[in-house]
Amino acid sequence: MKINGTPFRTIWPTADAVEIIDQTKLPHVFTTLRLNTMRDAERAIREMQVRGAPLIGVTAAYGVALAMREHASDAALAEACSVLLAARPTAVNLRWGVERMRAFLAPLAASERAEAAWQEAARIADEDVAINAAIGQHGGEIIRAIHQRKNATVNILTHCNAGWLATVDWGTALAPIYAAFDTGIPLHVWVDETRPRNQGASLTAWELGQHGVPHTVIVDNAGGHLMQHGRVDMAIVGCDRVTARGDVCNKIGTYLKALAAHDNGVPFYVALPTPTIDWTLQDGVKEIPIEERAAEEVTHIAGLCDDGQVRTVQVTPQGSRAANYGFDVTPARLVTGLITERGVVKAEAGAMQILR
């Protein structure tokens, strides 16, 4: 995708390091960050300088590659994988990326691992781009069908950020929007602010604006109202994990949007690469670990001040406790379909078997 007309990926290798877009600085400041070591990659994942399940997985793969450039012993490989796996608990792509690197490198001699790891991480990144482009094509056909039926602008609601900033390129939930928009289909996106980190207001709105896609930022609780008044034609969200029976774990607040969509007959789609499916789990509510993040993300908020400086202020009373659950689980019964690189399937165990 493009930033000020210049093509960018969210992560790219240099001769001896990896560079990323520091997403904690967006939308007010665009800056890149150099990852020199595995610990740098781990920190970028933990502190959400990179975020989004697919991008986390790719960053972890490059983290393993950076570790192999320092030490390529079995012990070093095991330590790197352990550290990276602990960076964030919810996104299954993190585990997938690390385990793929481990399985690829373990049979190799230590002398071969550094270069092989670098090449494998690059392959994983390129695969992510191809996967997301395919998601865009399949989901774009859904948007096209809605447009042909209503012969007017298609209004799409999305939650959190599942655009190209959450992947290496294209995105998951936003990939169909970009694909449809680029073919001339008139559309408009309702962008949930997505408290407490405001990924919708800061990231989704920013990248849609960079691409020229019409959009409006709304508070998280406005979606149901818009659906009641016929102003949402479909909802598309991304996800961090999907169970074998189609339960979806995504940013906190997704479940409430799915309930509102179900109540108002609005199609609710989830876009995901197939590595996001955790075939070891069945019941998402009971089995998926939900990350609890720092209370300060709820009690404080950052913004651009009139003097041009980005500052953080407290919005809650001193002494008030805050709970910060990062994700919730949407049961499969509320999901209209799963948009994957292999096509659109129902969110149910039998239909999902073609994705294994």
C-alpha positions as a printed NumPy array, in Angstrom:
array([[  0.   ,   0.   ,   0.   ],
       [  1.065,   3.649,  -0.207],
       [  2.059,   6.37 ,   2.224],
       [  2.027,   9.803,   0.644],
       [  2.168,   8.05 ,  -2.719],
       [  5.163,   5.848,  -1.854],
       [  4.68 ,   2.04 ,  -1.693],
       [  5.421,   0.521,   1.708],
       [  5.226,  -2.784,   3.469],
       [  4.884,  -2.791,   7.247],
       [  8.099,  -4.794,   7.719],
       [ 11.136,  -5.262,   5.482],
       [ 14.683,  -6.641,   5.825],
       [ 17.887,  -4.676,   5.325],
       [ 21.37 ,  -6.112,   4.942],
       [ 21.791,  -6.816,   8.646],
       [ 18.546,  -5.877,  10.391],
       [ 14.771,  -5.537,   9.998],
       [ 12.808,  -2.302,   9.758],
       [  9.207,  -1.704,  10.76 ],
       [  6.7  ,   1.126,  10.845],
       [  6.369,   2.19 ,  14.494],
       [  2.588,   1.994,  14.788],
       [  2.53 ,   3.473,  18.287],
       [  3.385,   6.835,  16.719],
       [  0.576,   6.832,  14.143],
       [ -1.442,   8.672,  12.948],
       [  0.305,  11.887,  13.921],
       [  3.905,  10.857,  13.255],
       [  5.15 ,   8.445,  10.595],
       [  8.471,   6.92 ,  11.587],
       [ 10.291,   3.658,  11.079],
       [ 12.174,   1.6  ,  13.636],
       [ 15.193,  -0.657,  13.218],
       [ 15.165,  -4.105,  14.847],
       [ 18.723,  -5.308,  15.343],
       [ 18.182,  -8.262,  17.657],
       [ 15.642, -10.875,  18.631],
       [ 14.981,  -8.879,  21.807],
       [ 14.12 ,  -5.86 ,  19.653],
       [ 11.575,  -7.971,  17.77 ],
       [ 10.124,  -9.3  ,  21.021],
       [  9.792,  -5.772,  22.378],
       [  8.144,  -4.533,  19.176],
       [  5.505,  -7.271,  19.485],
       [  4.927,  -6.811,  23.227],
       [  4.719,  -3.012,  23.064],
       [  2.521,  -3.099,  19.955],
       [  4.937,  -1.243,  17.701],
       [  3.774,  -4.013,  15.394],
       [  0.284,  -5.377,  15.879],
       [ -2.228,  -7.473,  14.023],
       [ -2.055, -11.258,  14.077],
       [ -0.395, -11.812,  10.652],
       [  2.222,  -9.091,  11.159],
       [  3.014, -10.402,  14.633],
       [  3.69 , -13.823,  13.124],
       [  6.022, -12.399,  10.465],
       [  7.831, -10.228,  13.002],
       [  8.357, -13.269,  15.2  ],
       [  9.787, -15.171,  12.225],
       [ 12.254, -12.358,  11.607],
       [ 12.986, -12.355,  15.342],
       [ 14.112, -15.966,  15.093],
       [ 16.219, -15.071,  12.054],
       [ 17.88 , -12.23 ,  13.955],
       [ 18.648, -14.611,  16.819],
       [ 20.282, -17.084,  14.439],
       [ 22.603, -14.35 ,  13.196],
       [ 23.975, -13.977,  16.73 ],
       [ 24.006, -17.641,  17.814],
       [ 22.707, -20.614,  15.85 ],
       [ 23.018, -23.422,  18.394],
       [ 20.098, -25.625,  19.424],
       [ 20.024, -23.83 ,  22.767],
       [ 19.895, -20.42 ,  21.089],
       [ 17.069, -21.549,  18.816],
       [ 15.093, -22.87 ,  21.775],
       [ 15.621, -19.685,  23.778],
       [ 14.613, -17.407,  20.906],
       [ 11.415, -19.363,  20.301],
       [ 10.555, -19.333,  24.001],
       [ 11.077, -15.579,  24.376],
       [  9.079, -14.704,  21.278],
       [  6.197, -17.033,  22.144],
       [  5.767, -15.238,  25.467],
       [  5.533, -11.778,  23.874],
       [  1.74 , -11.855,  23.477],
       [ -0.601, -14.724,  24.364],
       [ -3.702, -14.371,  22.175],
       [ -2.703, -14.246,  18.496],
       [ -2.205, -17.775,  17.163],
       [ -0.114, -16.45 ,  14.262],
       [  2.681, -15.702,  16.719],
       [  2.923, -19.354,  17.655],
       [  2.483, -20.412,  14.03 ],
       [  5.339, -18.198,  12.833],
       [  7.697, -19.296,  15.597],
       [  6.908, -22.985,  15.242],
       [  7.305, -22.868,  11.482],
       [ 10.762, -21.356,  11.92 ],
       [ 11.672, -23.89 ,  14.592],
       [ 10.573, -26.851,  12.457],
       [ 12.438, -25.495,   9.429],
       [ 15.696, -24.762,  11.266],
       [ 15.928, -27.659,  13.714],
       [ 17.16 , -30.27 ,  11.169],
       [ 19.829, -27.939,   9.764],
       [ 23.42 , -27.695,  10.875],
       [ 24.179, -24.637,  12.998],
       [ 26.398, -23.255,  10.239],
       [ 23.45 , -23.231,   7.81 ],
       [ 20.826, -21.693,  10.058],
       [ 21.554, -17.973,   9.84 ],
       [ 21.12 , -17.629,   6.082],
       [ 18.342, -20.222,   5.907],
       [ 16.378, -18.44 ,   8.653],
       [ 16.627, -15.118,   6.825],
       [ 15.308, -16.669,   3.613],
       [ 12.482, -18.513,   5.387],
       [ 11.314, -15.374,   7.189],
       [ 11.238, -13.551,   3.84 ],
       [  9.164, -16.387,   2.341],
       [  6.68 , -16.136,   5.2  ],
       [  6.37 , -12.39 ,   4.59 ],
       [  5.806, -12.85 ,   0.853],
       [  3.251, -15.586,   1.512],
       [  1.349, -13.222,   3.793],
       [  1.098, -10.643,   1.004],
       [ -0.213, -13.242,  -1.451],
       [ -2.691, -14.618,   1.092],
       [ -4.101, -11.189,   1.869],
       [ -4.422, -10.275,  -1.795],
       [ -6.492, -13.441,  -2.284],
       [ -8.662, -12.57 ,   0.741],
       [ -9.251,  -9.219,  -0.907],
       [-10.419, -10.799,  -4.146],
       [-12.846, -13.21 ,  -2.458],
       [-14.251, -10.592,  -0.097],
       [-14.407,  -8.015,  -2.865],
       [-16.903, -10.218,  -4.7  ],
       [-19.238, -10.021,  -1.695],
       [-19.071,  -6.223,  -1.793],
       [-19.626,  -6.268,  -5.548],
       [-22.756,  -8.414,  -5.122],
       [-24.185,  -6.013,  -2.539],
       [-23.517,  -3.071,  -4.853],
       [-25.204,  -4.789,  -7.779],
       [-28.221,  -5.55 ,  -5.62 ],
       [-28.709,  -2.053,  -4.17 ],
       [-27.131,  -0.031,  -7.02 ],
       [-25.807,   2.508,  -4.537],
       [-22.847,   3.118,  -2.232],
       [-22.021,   0.104,  -0.055],
       [-21.693,   1.027,   3.628],
       [-19.315,  -1.238,   5.527],
       [-18.618,  -1.268,   9.253],
       [-15.295,  -2.481,  10.62 ],
       [-13.821,  -2.771,  14.11 ],
       [-10.219,  -2.329,  15.245],
       [ -7.567,  -2.327,  12.52 ],
       [ -7.268,  -5.274,  10.169],
       [ -5.82 ,  -3.386,   7.253],
       [ -2.365,  -3.461,   5.738],
       [ -0.913,  -2.127,   8.992],
       [ -1.977,  -5.389,  10.659],
       [ -0.283,  -7.527,   8.009],
       [  2.698,  -7.238,   5.691],
       [  0.49 ,  -5.712,   2.982],
       [ -3.176,  -5.431,   1.909],
       [ -4.667,  -6.492,   5.248],
       [ -7.414,  -8.972,   6.08 ],
       [-10.723,  -7.197,   6.805],
       [ -9.721,  -4.157,   4.754],
       [ -8.313,  -6.14 ,   1.822],
       [-11.812,  -6.696,   0.31 ],
       [-12.521,  -2.989,   0.774],
       [ -9.343,  -1.997,  -1.075],
       [ -9.974,  -4.582,  -3.792],
       [-13.543,  -3.373,  -4.355],
       [-12.61 ,   0.314,  -4.167],
       [ -9.789,  -0.127,  -6.687],
       [-12.256,  -1.558,  -9.218],
       [-14.492,   1.495,  -8.91 ],
       [-17.23 ,   0.207,  -6.607],
       [-18.588,   3.158,  -4.574],
       [-18.277,   2.431,  -0.887],
       [-18.028,   4.084,   2.502],
       [-16.54 ,   2.679,   5.7  ],
       [-17.824,   3.227,   9.235],
       [-14.676,   3.067,  11.367],
       [-15.133,   2.074,  15.01 ],
       [-12.751,   4.07 ,  17.216],
       [-11.882,   0.832,  19.074],
       [-11.089,   1.924,  22.595],
       [ -8.906,   1.751,  24.558],
       [ -6.006,   1.918,  22.074],
       [ -8.083,   3.513,  19.313],
       [ -6.698,   1.349,  16.513],
       [ -9.722,   2.213,  14.387],
       [ -9.563,   5.959,  14.907],
       [ -5.79 ,   6.163,  14.62 ],
       [ -4.802,   3.369,  12.225],
       [ -7.78 ,   2.304,  10.11 ],
       [ -8.844,   5.889,   9.451],
       [ -5.254,   6.853,   8.635],
       [ -4.644,   4.114,   6.094],
       [ -8.079,   4.484,   4.474],
       [ -7.342,   8.183,   4.121],
       [ -3.95 ,   7.456,   2.568],
       [ -5.689,   5.259,  -0.008],
       [ -8.524,   7.722,  -0.647],
       [-11.34 ,   5.496,   0.665],
       [-14.352,   7.481,   2.005],
       [-14.802,   6.812,   5.714],
       [-16.291,   8.151,   8.939],
       [-14.959,   7.506,  12.444],
       [-17.651,   6.619,  14.988],
       [-17.641,   5.873,  18.693],
       [-17.654,   2.181,  19.49 ],
       [-21.278,   2.127,  20.639],
       [-22.725,   3.804,  17.521],
       [-22.702,   0.709,  15.297],
       [-25.96 ,  -0.728,  16.576],
       [-27.758,   2.567,  16.042],
       [-26.528,   2.758,  12.44 ],
       [-27.639,  -0.814,  11.785],
       [-31.118,  -0.106,  13.173],
       [-31.483,   2.727,  10.677],
       [-30.327,   0.714,   7.654],
       [-27.03 ,   2.532,   7.292],
       [-24.787,  -0.552,   7.399],
       [-24.869,  -3.067,   4.535],
       [-22.275,  -5.42 ,   5.971],
       [-19.648,  -5.715,   8.68 ],
       [-16.153,  -7.096,   8.144],
       [-13.675,  -7.659,  10.959],
       [-10.361,  -9.431,  11.274],
       [ -9.384, -11.791,  14.06 ],
       [ -6.542, -13.098,  16.182],
       [ -7.733, -16.684,  16.464],
       [-10.538, -18.887,  15.119],
       [-11.431, -22.243,  16.615],
       [-12.049, -25.448,  14.669],
       [-15.796, -24.864,  14.902],
       [-15.708, -21.214,  13.848],
       [-15.706, -19.214,  17.088],
       [-13.818, -15.958,  16.472],
       [-11.519, -14.115,  18.866],
       [-10.997, -10.472,  17.937],
       [-10.502,  -7.073,  19.544],
       [-12.763,  -6.354,  22.505],
       [-16.145,  -5.086,  21.316],
       [-16.41 ,  -7.369,  18.299],
       [-18.942,  -9.635,  20.036],
       [-21.287,  -6.703,  20.666],
       [-21.13 ,  -5.692,  16.983],
       [-21.935,  -9.246,  15.959],
       [-24.958,  -9.285,  18.272],
       [-26.2  ,  -6.005,  16.805],
       [-25.645,  -7.263,  13.258],
       [-27.543, -10.485,  14.025],
       [-30.445,  -8.543,  15.516],
       [-30.7  ,  -6.293,  12.466],
       [-30.08 ,  -8.828,   9.696],
       [-26.726,  -7.317,   8.721],
       [-24.186,  -9.804,   7.276],
       [-21.213, -10.174,   9.624],
       [-18.045, -11.482,   7.979],
       [-14.652, -12.341,   9.437],
       [-11.57 , -12.134,   7.193],
       [ -8.572, -14.273,   8.049],
       [ -5.629, -16.204,   6.637],
       [ -5.971, -19.923,   7.316],
       [ -2.929, -19.968,   9.691],
       [ -5.157, -18.   ,  12.098],
       [ -7.324, -21.084,  12.598],
       [ -6.375, -22.977,  15.749],
       [ -7.424, -26.524,  14.978],
       [ -6.606, -27.62 ,  18.543],
       [ -9.47 , -25.6  ,  20.056],
       [-13.245, -26.02 ,  19.865],
       [-14.953, -23.707,  22.382],
       [-13.556, -20.219,  21.958],
       [-15.179, -18.76 ,  25.069],
       [-13.758, -21.442,  27.339],
       [-10.442, -22.222,  25.654],
       [ -8.935, -19.07 ,  24.134],
       [ -6.727, -17.117,  26.565],
       [ -7.809, -13.485,  26.702],
       [ -4.985, -11.021,  27.093],
       [ -5.385,  -8.508,  29.92 ],
       [ -3.353,  -5.41 ,  29.207],
       [ -2.166,  -2.516,  31.36 ],
       [ -4.809,  -0.419,  33.104],
       [ -3.094,   2.742,  31.853],
       [ -4.417,   2.052,  28.357],
       [ -7.912,   2.663,  29.774],
       [ -7.148,   5.427,  32.245],
       [ -4.969,   7.486,  29.889],
       [ -5.227,   8.604,  26.279],
       [ -2.759,  10.207,  23.874],
       [ -3.563,  12.858,  21.325],
       [ -2.242,  15.727,  19.241],
       [ -2.322,  19.018,  21.142],
       [ -2.849,  22.457,  19.653],
       [  0.874,  23.165,  19.906],
       [  1.641,  20.232,  17.607],
       [  2.918,  17.938,  20.366],
       [  1.551,  14.465,  21.115],
       [  0.786,  14.175,  24.824],
       [ -0.83 ,  11.649,  27.145],
       [ -3.511,  12.697,  29.622],
       [ -5.517,  10.874,  32.272],
       [ -9.275,  10.606,  31.682],
       [-10.364,   8.773,  34.833],
       [-10.463,   9.905,  38.48 ],
       [ -7.417,   9.278,  40.618],
       [ -7.877,   6.016,  42.475],
       [-10.436,   4.45 ,  40.11 ],
       [ -9.44 ,   0.955,  39.078],
       [ -9.54 ,  -0.06 ,  35.411],
       [ -9.808,  -3.485,  33.747],
       [ -8.426,  -3.872,  30.248],
       [ -9.516,  -7.049,  28.469],
       [ -7.921,  -7.009,  25.04 ],
       [-10.217,  -9.414,  23.177],
       [-13.591, -11.113,  23.213],
       [-15.016, -14.18 ,  21.481],
       [-17.843, -14.108,  18.936],
       [-19.644, -17.477,  18.739],
       [-19.765, -19.076,  15.299],
       [-23.57 , -18.793,  15.181],
       [-23.231, -15.017,  14.791],
       [-20.752, -15.19 ,  11.882],
       [-22.176, -15.078,   8.339],
       [-18.988, -16.403,   6.765],
       [-15.223, -16.667,   7.009],
       [-13.361, -14.924,   4.164],
       [-10.073, -16.759,   3.607],
       [ -7.453, -16.937,   0.879],
       [ -9.142, -20.164,  -0.263],
       [-12.617, -18.699,  -0.51 ],
       [-15.609, -17.947,   1.721],
       [-16.822, -20.721,   4.016],
       [-19.412, -21.042,   6.754],
       [-18.215, -20.749,  10.33 ],
       [-18.954, -24.333,  11.255],
       [-16.79 , -27.383,  11.812],
       [-17.916, -29.359,   8.777],
       [-17.601, -26.548,   6.25 ],
       [-14.208, -25.522,   7.613],
       [-12.633, -28.894,   6.907],
       [-11.776, -27.82 ,   3.365],
       [ -9.36 , -25.3  ,   4.919],
       [ -7.23 , -27.877,   6.747]])
